[in-house]
Amino acid sequence: MADRIPSGTRDVLPDEMRELRDLTERMRAVFDKAGYGEVYTPALEYERTFTRDGVTSNGSYRLFDEDGNVMVLRADMTVPIARLVGNRYATAELPLRFCYFAHAYRKVRRQRGQSREFLQAGVELIGAPGPAGTAEALTVLSDALEAVGLRRFRIGVGDQALYPELLDQLDVDADARQLLLTELAAGDFVGVEREVRRLNLQGAEAQLLLTVPRMRGGPEILDDLTGPLAHAGTGMRALLELLPERVAERVIFDFGLVRELGYYTAAVFEVYDPAHGLPLGSGGRYDDLLGAFGRDLPAVGFALEVERVHIALAAEERERG
C-alpha cells in the first residue's frame, strides 16, 4: 500500500514542474519590468505577527519551537511583507514595490477539495494611495496573466467598504453584521437573504441590502448611482479612468464583492476565467494594515494561485487546439 500524503497536498512531477516553472518565469519578467523587487520571507512566523491589533488573516497551522513560543505557517504573504516593511524599510523612500513566489498554508474543510499548501505569485505596492496605486496593481496583474498566455480572464472589482457602510447607515448590530458579511464573502446569496430577513427592516431598506450584492457589469453600471452607492461609484469611475484600455476591457464591476480577510479597506478584486470554476487570484487595498507594524502607509496588492492559473491555461489551450 502506497504511503499517503495529507489531503490538500500533492506531488508535482517533472513535466508539470517544467510548465509551472515556465509560467512563473513569465510572471517574474512582468513583475521585474514593472519595478517590483522579489522578496522571500520565512514560512514560519511567530503567531503574534498574525494576531496583533489591526491584523486578521486566514487560520493556519500552529506549532511550538524549542522555547515554547507559538509559531504558525504563513497563510498569505501580505502580512509577512507588512512586517518586513516595518522592520527593514522604516525610513525607505516610497513607494515600495515587492513581488514574491512562495507557498502558503491554510486549514481546509473536510471533503471540500481545498488545498492546504499552494504556490502564490503576487505583488505588494506600499505607499501608493488609490486610485492610482490600485490602477498600477491591476495593470501588473493583467499583464502577468496575458504574459502566461491566458486570453479569457476577467477581473472583478468591488469596494470592501460599501456593504459595511450600508449596514452602518441602517444601524445593524455587530453580530448580525458579521453574519451578513460572512455570507457575502462566501458568495452565499441565499444566506444573505436569510440574514436580511431576520433584521426586520422596512421594505426599501431590506431590498437595498438584497439588491446591491447582485449588481455587477461593465462601466455602464456606474451610471446614475444615487444615495449610498454614489460614493462607491465615484471611486470606481476614478479607477477606470486611470486604467489602460487593455486592462479596462477586462474589468467587471461587482458591488457584491467582499473579501474574507479583514484587513482590506477599499477596492478589492478577484480574477476569473471560464476555464476554471474558482477564482485564479485576488487582492485589494489594505490601507490600515501597515500601521500595525509601525509605518502607517496605504498599500495594495494581489496574489495569484499558480496551480489554478496553470489549470485554466491548459484548458484554454485545449479549446484552442
Contacts in CASP RR format, 6 or more apart in sequence:
PFRMAT RR
TARGET T0000
AUTHOR 0000-0000-0000
METHOD contacts of the structure
MODEL  1
MADRIPSGTRDVLPDEMRELRDLTERMRAVFDKAGYGEVYTPALEYERTF
TRDGVTSNGSYRLFDEDGNVMVLRADMTVPIARLVGNRYATAELPLRFCY
FAHAYRKVRRQRGQSREFLQAGVELIGAPGPAGTAEALTVLSDALEAVGL
RRFRIGVGDQALYPELLDQLDVDADARQLLLTELAAGDFVGVEREVRRLN
LQGAEAQLLLTVPRMRGGPEILDDLTGPLAHAGTGMRALLELLPERVAER
VIFDFGLVRELGYYTAAVFEVYDPAHGLPLGSGGRYDDLLGAFGRDLPAV
GFALEVERVHIALAAEERERG
5 11 0 8 1.000
6 116 0 8 1.000
7 108 0 8 1.000
7 110 0 8 1.000
7 113 0 8 1.000
7 116 0 8 1.000
8 108 0 8 1.000
8 113 0 8 1.000
8 114 0 8 1.000
8 115 0 8 1.000
8 116 0 8 1.000
8 117 0 8 1.000
9 115 0 8 1.000
9 116 0 8 1.000
9 117 0 8 1.000
12 20 0 8 1.000
16 310 0 8 1.000
19 310 0 8 1.000
20 119 0 8 1.000
20 306 0 8 1.000
20 307 0 8 1.000
20 310 0 8 1.000
23 148 0 8 1.000
23 306 0 8 1.000
23 309 0 8 1.000
23 310 0 8 1.000
23 313 0 8 1.000
24 101 0 8 1.000
24 119 0 8 1.000
24 121 0 8 1.000
24 306 0 8 1.000
26 144 0 8 1.000
26 147 0 8 1.000
26 148 0 8 1.000
26 149 0 8 1.000
27 101 0 8 1.000
27 121 0 8 1.000
27 122 0 8 1.000
27 144 0 8 1.000
27 147 0 8 1.000
27 148 0 8 1.000
27 304 0 8 1.000
28 38 0 8 1.000
28 99 0 8 1.000
28 101 0 8 1.000
29 147 0 8 1.000
30 140 0 8 1.000
30 143 0 8 1.000
30 144 0 8 1.000
30 147 0 8 1.000
31 37 0 8 1.000
31 38 0 8 1.000
31 99 0 8 1.000
31 122 0 8 1.000
31 123 0 8 1.000
31 140 0 8 1.000
31 144 0 8 1.000
32 38 0 8 1.000
32 99 0 8 1.000
34 97 0 8 1.000
34 123 0 8 1.000
34 136 0 8 1.000
34 140 0 8 1.000
34 143 0 8 1.000
35 97 0 8 1.000
36 97 0 8 1.000
36 98 0 8 1.000
36 99 0 8 1.000
36 123 0 8 1.000
36 140 0 8 1.000
37 97 0 8 1.000
37 98 0 8 1.000
37 99 0 8 1.000
38 98 0 8 1.000
38 99 0 8 1.000
38 100 0 8 1.000
38 101 0 8 1.000
39 81 0 8 1.000
39 84 0 8 1.000
39 98 0 8 1.000
39 99 0 8 1.000
39 100 0 8 1.000
40 100 0 8 1.000
40 102 0 8 1.000
41 74 0 8 1.000
41 77 0 8 1.000
41 80 0 8 1.000
41 81 0 8 1.000
41 83 0 8 1.000
41 84 0 8 1.000
41 100 0 8 1.000
41 102 0 8 1.000
42 74 0 8 1.000
42 80 0 8 1.000
43 73 0 8 1.000
43 74 0 8 1.000
43 102 0 8 1.000
43 103 0 8 1.000
43 105 0 8 1.000
44 71 0 8 1.000
44 72 0 8 1.000
44 73 0 8 1.000
44 74 0 8 1.000
45 71 0 8 1.000
45 72 0 8 1.000
45 74 0 8 1.000
45 79 0 8 1.000
45 80 0 8 1.000
45 83 0 8 1.000
46 69 0 8 1.000
46 70 0 8 1.000
46 71 0 8 1.000
46 72 0 8 1.000
47 62 0 8 1.000
47 69 0 8 1.000
47 70 0 8 1.000
47 71 0 8 1.000
47 72 0 8 1.000
49 55 0 8 1.000
49 79 0 8 1.000
49 80 0 8 1.000
49 83 0 8 1.000
50 57 0 8 1.000
50 60 0 8 1.000
50 72 0 8 1.000
50 75 0 8 1.000
50 79 0 8 1.000
52 292 0 8 1.000
53 292 0 8 1.000
54 263 0 8 1.000
54 288 0 8 1.000
54 289 0 8 1.000
54 292 0 8 1.000
55 79 0 8 1.000
55 82 0 8 1.000
55 263 0 8 1.000
55 289 0 8 1.000
55 292 0 8 1.000
56 261 0 8 1.000
56 262 0 8 1.000
56 263 0 8 1.000
57 75 0 8 1.000
57 76 0 8 1.000
57 78 0 8 1.000
57 79 0 8 1.000
57 261 0 8 1.000
57 263 0 8 1.000
58 75 0 8 1.000
58 76 0 8 1.000
58 106 0 8 1.000
58 107 0 8 1.000
58 260 0 8 1.000
58 261 0 8 1.000
59 72 0 8 1.000
59 75 0 8 1.000
59 106 0 8 1.000
59 107 0 8 1.000
60 72 0 8 1.000
60 73 0 8 1.000
60 74 0 8 1.000
60 75 0 8 1.000
60 105 0 8 1.000
60 106 0 8 1.000
60 107 0 8 1.000
61 72 0 8 1.000
61 73 0 8 1.000
61 105 0 8 1.000
61 107 0 8 1.000
62 70 0 8 1.000
62 71 0 8 1.000
62 72 0 8 1.000
63 70 0 8 1.000
63 71 0 8 1.000
63 72 0 8 1.000
63 73 0 8 1.000
64 70 0 8 1.000
64 71 0 8 1.000
65 71 0 8 1.000
73 105 0 8 1.000
74 80 0 8 1.000
74 102 0 8 1.000
74 104 0 8 1.000
74 105 0 8 1.000
75 104 0 8 1.000
75 105 0 8 1.000
75 106 0 8 1.000
76 104 0 8 1.000
76 120 0 8 1.000
76 261 0 8 1.000
76 303 0 8 1.000
77 100 0 8 1.000
77 102 0 8 1.000
77 104 0 8 1.000
77 120 0 8 1.000
77 122 0 8 1.000
77 124 0 8 1.000
77 303 0 8 1.000
78 124 0 8 1.000
78 263 0 8 1.000
78 286 0 8 1.000
78 289 0 8 1.000
78 301 0 8 1.000
78 303 0 8 1.000
79 263 0 8 1.000
79 289 0 8 1.000
81 98 0 8 1.000
81 100 0 8 1.000
81 124 0 8 1.000
81 126 0 8 1.000
82 286 0 8 1.000
82 289 0 8 1.000
82 290 0 8 1.000
82 292 0 8 1.000
82 293 0 8 1.000
82 299 0 8 1.000
83 293 0 8 1.000
84 98 0 8 1.000
85 96 0 8 1.000
85 126 0 8 1.000
85 290 0 8 1.000
85 293 0 8 1.000
85 295 0 8 1.000
85 297 0 8 1.000
86 290 0 8 1.000
86 293 0 8 1.000
86 294 0 8 1.000
86 295 0 8 1.000
87 293 0 8 1.000
89 96 0 8 1.000
89 126 0 8 1.000
89 295 0 8 1.000
90 294 0 8 1.000
90 295 0 8 1.000
94 126 0 8 1.000
94 127 0 8 1.000
94 128 0 8 1.000
94 297 0 8 1.000
95 125 0 8 1.000
95 126 0 8 1.000
95 127 0 8 1.000
95 128 0 8 1.000
95 133 0 8 1.000
96 124 0 8 1.000
96 125 0 8 1.000
96 126 0 8 1.000
96 127 0 8 1.000
97 123 0 8 1.000
97 124 0 8 1.000
97 125 0 8 1.000
97 126 0 8 1.000
98 123 0 8 1.000
98 124 0 8 1.000
98 126 0 8 1.000
99 121 0 8 1.000
99 122 0 8 1.000
99 123 0 8 1.000
99 124 0 8 1.000
100 120 0 8 1.000
100 121 0 8 1.000
100 122 0 8 1.000
100 123 0 8 1.000
100 124 0 8 1.000
101 119 0 8 1.000
101 120 0 8 1.000
101 121 0 8 1.000
101 122 0 8 1.000
101 306 0 8 1.000
102 119 0 8 1.000
102 120 0 8 1.000
103 117 0 8 1.000
103 118 0 8 1.000
103 119 0 8 1.000
103 120 0 8 1.000
104 117 0 8 1.000
104 118 0 8 1.000
104 120 0 8 1.000
104 303 0 8 1.000
105 116 0 8 1.000
105 117 0 8 1.000
106 114 0 8 1.000
106 115 0 8 1.000
106 116 0 8 1.000
106 118 0 8 1.000
107 116 0 8 1.000
108 114 0 8 1.000
108 115 0 8 1.000
108 116 0 8 1.000
115 305 0 8 1.000
115 307 0 8 1.000
118 305 0 8 1.000
118 306 0 8 1.000
118 307 0 8 1.000
119 305 0 8 1.000
119 306 0 8 1.000
119 307 0 8 1.000
120 303 0 8 1.000
120 304 0 8 1.000
120 305 0 8 1.000
120 306 0 8 1.000
121 144 0 8 1.000
121 303 0 8 1.000
121 304 0 8 1.000
121 306 0 8 1.000
122 301 0 8 1.000
122 302 0 8 1.000
122 303 0 8 1.000
122 304 0 8 1.000
123 137 0 8 1.000
123 140 0 8 1.000
123 141 0 8 1.000
123 301 0 8 1.000
123 302 0 8 1.000
124 299 0 8 1.000
124 300 0 8 1.000
124 301 0 8 1.000
125 133 0 8 1.000
125 136 0 8 1.000
125 137 0 8 1.000
125 299 0 8 1.000
125 300 0 8 1.000
125 301 0 8 1.000
126 290 0 8 1.000
126 297 0 8 1.000
126 299 0 8 1.000
127 297 0 8 1.000
127 298 0 8 1.000
127 299 0 8 1.000
128 136 0 8 1.000
128 298 0 8 1.000
128 299 0 8 1.000
128 300 0 8 1.000
129 287 0 8 1.000
129 298 0 8 1.000
130 239 0 8 1.000
130 266 0 8 1.000
130 267 0 8 1.000
130 285 0 8 1.000
130 298 0 8 1.000
130 300 0 8 1.000
131 235 0 8 1.000
131 238 0 8 1.000
131 239 0 8 1.000
131 242 0 8 1.000
131 267 0 8 1.000
132 242 0 8 1.000
133 300 0 8 1.000
134 239 0 8 1.000
134 266 0 8 1.000
134 267 0 8 1.000
134 284 0 8 1.000
134 285 0 8 1.000
134 300 0 8 1.000
135 239 0 8 1.000
135 242 0 8 1.000
135 243 0 8 1.000
135 247 0 8 1.000
137 283 0 8 1.000
137 284 0 8 1.000
137 300 0 8 1.000
137 301 0 8 1.000
137 302 0 8 1.000
138 155 0 8 1.000
138 157 0 8 1.000
138 239 0 8 1.000
138 243 0 8 1.000
138 247 0 8 1.000
138 251 0 8 1.000
138 269 0 8 1.000
139 243 0 8 1.000
139 244 0 8 1.000
139 247 0 8 1.000
141 155 0 8 1.000
141 269 0 8 1.000
141 271 0 8 1.000
141 302 0 8 1.000
141 304 0 8 1.000
142 155 0 8 1.000
142 246 0 8 1.000
142 247 0 8 1.000
142 250 0 8 1.000
144 304 0 8 1.000
145 153 0 8 1.000
145 271 0 8 1.000
145 280 0 8 1.000
145 304 0 8 1.000
145 309 0 8 1.000
146 246 0 8 1.000
148 309 0 8 1.000
148 313 0 8 1.000
149 313 0 8 1.000
149 316 0 8 1.000
150 273 0 8 1.000
150 309 0 8 1.000
150 312 0 8 1.000
150 313 0 8 1.000
150 316 0 8 1.000
151 316 0 8 1.000
152 273 0 8 1.000
152 274 0 8 1.000
152 275 0 8 1.000
152 316 0 8 1.000
153 250 0 8 1.000
153 271 0 8 1.000
153 272 0 8 1.000
153 273 0 8 1.000
153 280 0 8 1.000
153 312 0 8 1.000
154 250 0 8 1.000
154 251 0 8 1.000
154 252 0 8 1.000
154 271 0 8 1.000
154 272 0 8 1.000
154 273 0 8 1.000
155 247 0 8 1.000
155 250 0 8 1.000
155 251 0 8 1.000
155 252 0 8 1.000
155 269 0 8 1.000
155 270 0 8 1.000
155 271 0 8 1.000
155 272 0 8 1.000
156 216 0 8 1.000
156 251 0 8 1.000
156 252 0 8 1.000
156 253 0 8 1.000
156 254 0 8 1.000
156 257 0 8 1.000
156 269 0 8 1.000
156 270 0 8 1.000
156 271 0 8 1.000
156 272 0 8 1.000
157 236 0 8 1.000
157 239 0 8 1.000
157 251 0 8 1.000
157 252 0 8 1.000
157 253 0 8 1.000
157 254 0 8 1.000
157 257 0 8 1.000
157 267 0 8 1.000
157 268 0 8 1.000
157 269 0 8 1.000
158 232 0 8 1.000
158 236 0 8 1.000
158 253 0 8 1.000
158 254 0 8 1.000
158 255 0 8 1.000
158 256 0 8 1.000
158 257 0 8 1.000
158 267 0 8 1.000
158 268 0 8 1.000
158 269 0 8 1.000
159 232 0 8 1.000
159 233 0 8 1.000
159 235 0 8 1.000
159 236 0 8 1.000
159 255 0 8 1.000
159 257 0 8 1.000
159 266 0 8 1.000
159 267 0 8 1.000
159 268 0 8 1.000
160 258 0 8 1.000
160 259 0 8 1.000
160 264 0 8 1.000
160 265 0 8 1.000
160 266 0 8 1.000
160 267 0 8 1.000
160 268 0 8 1.000
160 284 0 8 1.000
160 285 0 8 1.000
161 232 0 8 1.000
161 265 0 8 1.000
161 266 0 8 1.000
162 212 0 8 1.000
162 228 0 8 1.000
162 229 0 8 1.000
162 232 0 8 1.000
162 255 0 8 1.000
162 256 0 8 1.000
163 180 0 8 1.000
163 181 0 8 1.000
163 184 0 8 1.000
163 209 0 8 1.000
163 212 0 8 1.000
163 213 0 8 1.000
163 256 0 8 1.000
163 258 0 8 1.000
164 177 0 8 1.000
164 181 0 8 1.000
165 228 0 8 1.000
165 231 0 8 1.000
166 208 0 8 1.000
166 209 0 8 1.000
166 212 0 8 1.000
166 228 0 8 1.000
167 177 0 8 1.000
167 180 0 8 1.000
167 181 0 8 1.000
167 209 0 8 1.000
169 228 0 8 1.000
170 199 0 8 1.000
170 201 0 8 1.000
170 205 0 8 1.000
170 209 0 8 1.000
172 180 0 8 1.000
172 199 0 8 1.000
176 195 0 8 1.000
176 198 0 8 1.000
176 199 0 8 1.000
179 195 0 8 1.000
180 192 0 8 1.000
180 195 0 8 1.000
180 196 0 8 1.000
180 209 0 8 1.000
181 258 0 8 1.000
182 260 0 8 1.000
183 189 0 8 1.000
183 191 0 8 1.000
183 192 0 8 1.000
183 194 0 8 1.000
183 195 0 8 1.000
184 192 0 8 1.000
184 213 0 8 1.000
184 256 0 8 1.000
184 258 0 8 1.000
185 258 0 8 1.000
185 259 0 8 1.000
185 260 0 8 1.000
186 260 0 8 1.000
187 213 0 8 1.000
189 213 0 8 1.000
189 214 0 8 1.000
192 209 0 8 1.000
192 210 0 8 1.000
192 213 0 8 1.000
193 210 0 8 1.000
196 206 0 8 1.000
196 209 0 8 1.000
196 210 0 8 1.000
197 206 0 8 1.000
199 206 0 8 1.000
199 209 0 8 1.000
201 209 0 8 1.000
208 228 0 8 1.000
212 229 0 8 1.000
212 255 0 8 1.000
212 256 0 8 1.000
213 255 0 8 1.000
213 256 0 8 1.000
214 256 0 8 1.000
215 221 0 8 1.000
215 254 0 8 1.000
215 255 0 8 1.000
215 256 0 8 1.000
216 252 0 8 1.000
216 253 0 8 1.000
216 254 0 8 1.000
216 255 0 8 1.000
216 256 0 8 1.000
217 252 0 8 1.000
217 253 0 8 1.000
217 254 0 8 1.000
218 251 0 8 1.000
218 252 0 8 1.000
218 253 0 8 1.000
219 237 0 8 1.000
219 240 0 8 1.000
219 248 0 8 1.000
219 253 0 8 1.000
221 253 0 8 1.000
221 255 0 8 1.000
222 233 0 8 1.000
222 236 0 8 1.000
222 237 0 8 1.000
222 240 0 8 1.000
222 253 0 8 1.000
225 232 0 8 1.000
225 233 0 8 1.000
229 255 0 8 1.000
232 255 0 8 1.000
235 267 0 8 1.000
236 253 0 8 1.000
236 267 0 8 1.000
239 267 0 8 1.000
240 248 0 8 1.000
240 251 0 8 1.000
243 251 0 8 1.000
252 272 0 8 1.000
257 268 0 8 1.000
257 269 0 8 1.000
257 270 0 8 1.000
258 268 0 8 1.000
259 268 0 8 1.000
259 282 0 8 1.000
259 283 0 8 1.000
259 284 0 8 1.000
263 286 0 8 1.000
263 288 0 8 1.000
263 289 0 8 1.000
264 283 0 8 1.000
264 284 0 8 1.000
264 285 0 8 1.000
264 286 0 8 1.000
265 285 0 8 1.000
265 286 0 8 1.000
265 287 0 8 1.000
265 288 0 8 1.000
266 284 0 8 1.000
266 285 0 8 1.000
266 287 0 8 1.000
267 284 0 8 1.000
267 285 0 8 1.000
267 300 0 8 1.000
268 282 0 8 1.000
268 283 0 8 1.000
268 284 0 8 1.000
268 285 0 8 1.000
269 282 0 8 1.000
269 283 0 8 1.000
269 284 0 8 1.000
269 302 0 8 1.000
270 279 0 8 1.000
270 281 0 8 1.000
270 282 0 8 1.000
270 283 0 8 1.000
271 279 0 8 1.000
271 280 0 8 1.000
271 281 0 8 1.000
271 282 0 8 1.000
271 304 0 8 1.000
272 279 0 8 1.000
272 280 0 8 1.000
273 280 0 8 1.000
273 312 0 8 1.000
273 316 0 8 1.000
275 311 0 8 1.000
275 312 0 8 1.000
275 313 0 8 1.000
275 315 0 8 1.000
275 316 0 8 1.000
275 319 0 8 1.000
276 308 0 8 1.000
276 311 0 8 1.000
276 312 0 8 1.000
276 315 0 8 1.000
278 308 0 8 1.000
279 308 0 8 1.000
280 304 0 8 1.000
280 305 0 8 1.000
280 308 0 8 1.000
280 309 0 8 1.000
280 312 0 8 1.000
281 302 0 8 1.000
281 303 0 8 1.000
281 304 0 8 1.000
281 305 0 8 1.000
281 308 0 8 1.000
282 302 0 8 1.000
282 303 0 8 1.000
283 300 0 8 1.000
283 301 0 8 1.000
283 302 0 8 1.000
283 303 0 8 1.000
284 300 0 8 1.000
284 301 0 8 1.000
284 302 0 8 1.000
285 298 0 8 1.000
285 299 0 8 1.000
285 300 0 8 1.000
285 301 0 8 1.000
286 299 0 8 1.000
286 300 0 8 1.000
286 301 0 8 1.000
287 297 0 8 1.000
287 298 0 8 1.000
287 299 0 8 1.000
288 296 0 8 1.000
289 299 0 8 1.000
290 296 0 8 1.000
290 297 0 8 1.000
290 298 0 8 1.000
290 299 0 8 1.000
291 297 0 8 1.000
END
